[in-house]
């Protein structure tokens, strides 16, 4: 495909916001997993960290946790798979380099350490005993974790993502899922960033290049 053809095709691609009214193709519960991305107490909950200071009020303002709880209820009722991703670090942060503002903030603050409340899922959307919690050290839940193996063994080929932040862990995990061949969906009202503009821009990038960006209502209708 030449550049001109690609540009003509891109001109007709709807943005994430214009896609919100469009129905989704059906989601097969046997092959679909809901992934709750980085909804930790030290990121969007009550444990004080630099990340909590950015995202907790955003989660409260947007009603994010309530939307995620509805998705969880729907997926559990449909007997679809639910999986969580979290970041968890060892004291001294072995294997982590201060090569970005994100990781410099992490190391300087000394937070999100194994065994602390900061790295547990927010109580309102806590995992059930049979639901895997995959812990890593990168923004993508697939980076050096067992996530892909867990999903393949469960027969999953379609991922529905919800979490924080849209333009960090959610987008990174969505890109990884796309690269690995999954049908990738990011639920537009079940994730947020540190600003409306950042959230909207990330959704547009995801929808343009990597997957679908429906609302929670659309996802639940497609799952039913």
C-alpha positions, -999 to 999 in steps of 0.1 A, spaced: 0 0 0 14 34 -10 14 64 13 -13 82 -6 -37 53 -3 -30 50 34 -37 87 39 -70 84 20 -80 55 42 -71 73 74 -92 103 64 -123 81 67 -114 64 100 -139 76 127 -125 90 159 -131 73 192 -158 99 201 -177 94 168 -176 56 173 -195 57 206 -229 54 190 -220 24 168 -230 -11 179 -202 -36 185 -200 -71 169 -210 -98 194 -184 -108 220 -182 -145 227 -179 -150 265 -159 -182 261 -132 -163 241 -133 -129 258 -116 -116 289 -121 -84 308 -87 -70 319 -86 -45 348 -54 -26 344 -34 -12 373 -64 -3 395 -43 -4 426 -48 15 459 -16 34 454 -26 45 419 -64 52 421 -72 44 457 -66 58 492 -29 50 496 -9 82 492 17 81 464 26 105 435 4 84 413 -26 84 436 -24 122 437 -28 123 400 -55 97 395 -77 92 425 -96 124 420 -100 116 383 -115 82 392 -139 99 415 -149 126 391 -156 103 362 -174 76 382 -148 52 368 -150 26 396 -187 22 393 -185 16 355 -158 -10 361 -179 -27 388 -208 -30 362 -184 -45 337 -172 -70 363 -208 -80 371 -216 -85 335 -185 -105 327 -189 -127 358 -226 -133 350 -216 -143 314 -189 -166 328 -163 -148 308 -127 -146 321 -116 -117 343 -79 -109 348 -61 -81 366 -27 -65 360 -7 -46 386 28 -32 389 48 -44 420 84 -37 428 111 -50 452 129 -26 477 157 -9 458 139 -14 425 162 -40 410 157 -43 373 142 -8 370 161 21 355 154 58 359 153 62 321 119 81 320 99 105 341 76 77 351 103 54 365 123 83 380 91 93 399 87 57 410 122 53 423 124 87 439 91 81 458 99 46 468 63 34 464 44 5 449 65 -21 468 56 -57 472 37 -65 504 23 -30 509 -13 -19 505 -4 3 476 -1 -27 453 -35 -43 461 -66 -38 440 -91 -12 452 -117 -30 474 -148 -20 454 -135 -39 423 -113 -66 441 -106 -99 423 -123 -131 432 -101 -160 443 -103 -177 409 -94 -145 389 -57 -141 381 -37 -111 392 -7 -106 370 21 -85 385 49 -69 364 73 -40 364 64 -23 331 35 -2 318 23 -31 296 8 -60 314 24 -83 288 60 -72 294 79 -101 310 48 -116 326 28 -147 323 -3 -128 310 -2 -140 274 2 -177 285 -27 -174 310 -50 -160 282 -39 -185 255 -45 -215 279 -80 -201 286 -88 -200 249 -91 -162 250 -86 -142 217 -105 -110 226 -95 -86 253 -116 -58 269 -95 -33 288 -105 -10 317 -82 9 340 -57 37 347 -42 55 330 -56 55 295 -25 70 280 0 49 301 -8 14 312 -40 9 293 -27 21 260 6 2 265 -12 -30 273 -36 -25 243 -7 -20 220 9 -52 233 -24 -71 229 -27 -59 193 9 -70 185 1 -104 200 -29 -109 177 -58 -103 202 -90 -85 192 -85 -54 214 -111 -32 230 -106 -3 254 -138 7 272 -139 45 268 -158 52 300 -140 26 321 -106 42 320 -92 77 325 -60 98 323 -48 128 343 -68 151 320 -98 149 297 -76 159 268 -50 131 275 -78 106 278 -95 116 246 -62 117 226 -52 82 238 -86 68 228 -83 84 193 -48 68 189 -61 34 201 -92 35 178 -72 47 148 -45 21 150 -50 -7 176 -86 -16 184 -121 -5 194 -132 21 219 -168 15 228 -187 24 260 -194 0 288 -230 -2 278 -220 -12 243 -196 -39 256 -223 -54 279 -248 -54 251 -224 -72 228 -216 -97 255 -252 -106 262 
